[in-house]
Amino acid sequence: MVAGHKKADLPDDPKILDETRQYLRDAIRLLAGKPEPLEFFEEMSKLHGDRLNPGPLWYSALGLLA
């Protein structure tokens, strides 16, 4: 497996799939509570702050919750 959007120094490892699944599970769980966009962004950032680019998270929060 080769991930296309990741930090260049990280390995192409199957664990990437598990991390992506967890990211999506966390997003679904938080979205179920109907938070404000900033609250969703902050909570996801706490859980997954090591992601390369927070921009898509912010734009997703605005698109899904605004």
C-alpha positions as CSV (number, residue, x, y, z in Angstrom):
1,M,0.0,0.0,0.0
2,V,1.2,3.5,-0.8
3,A,-0.5,6.4,0.7
4,G,-0.6,9.5,-1.5
5,H,-1.4,12.2,1.1
6,K,0.8,11.7,4.1
7,K,3.9,13.1,5.7
8,A,6.8,12.1,3.4
9,D,8.9,10.7,6.2
10,L,6.2,8.2,7.3
11,P,6.4,4.6,6.0
12,D,3.8,3.1,3.7
13,D,2.4,0.7,6.3
14,P,-0.9,-1.1,6.5
15,K,-1.4,0.6,9.9
16,I,-2.3,3.7,7.9
17,L,-5.7,2.0,7.2
18,D,-6.4,1.5,10.9
19,E,-5.5,5.1,11.6
20,T,-7.8,6.3,8.8
21,R,-10.6,4.1,10.1
22,Q,-10.2,5.5,13.6
23,Y,-10.2,9.0,12.2
24,L,-13.5,8.3,10.4
25,R,-15.0,6.6,13.5
26,D,-14.1,9.6,15.6
27,A,-15.6,12.0,13.1
28,I,-18.8,10.1,12.9
29,R,-19.1,10.0,16.7
30,L,-18.4,13.7,17.1
31,L,-20.8,14.7,14.3
32,A,-23.6,12.7,15.9
33,G,-23.5,15.2,18.7
34,K,-24.1,18.1,16.3
35,P,-21.3,20.3,17.5
36,E,-20.5,23.8,16.3
37,P,-17.9,23.8,13.5
38,L,-15.2,25.1,15.8
39,E,-15.9,22.6,18.5
40,F,-15.7,19.7,16.0
41,F,-12.5,21.1,14.6
42,E,-10.9,21.4,18.1
43,E,-12.0,18.0,19.2
44,M,-10.7,16.3,16.1
45,S,-7.5,18.3,16.4
46,K,-7.0,17.0,19.9
47,L,-7.6,13.4,18.8
48,H,-5.7,13.6,15.5
49,G,-3.4,16.7,15.8
50,D,-0.6,14.9,14.1
51,R,-2.3,15.0,10.7
52,L,-0.4,16.8,8.0
53,N,-2.9,19.5,6.9
54,P,-5.7,20.7,9.2
55,G,-7.2,22.8,6.4
56,P,-9.5,20.0,5.0
57,L,-10.7,19.3,8.6
58,W,-11.7,22.9,9.0
59,Y,-13.5,23.1,5.6
60,S,-15.2,19.8,6.3
61,A,-16.4,21.2,9.7
62,L,-17.9,24.3,8.0
63,G,-19.4,22.2,5.2
64,L,-21.0,19.6,7.4
65,L,-22.0,21.7,10.4
66,A,-22.6,25.3,9.3
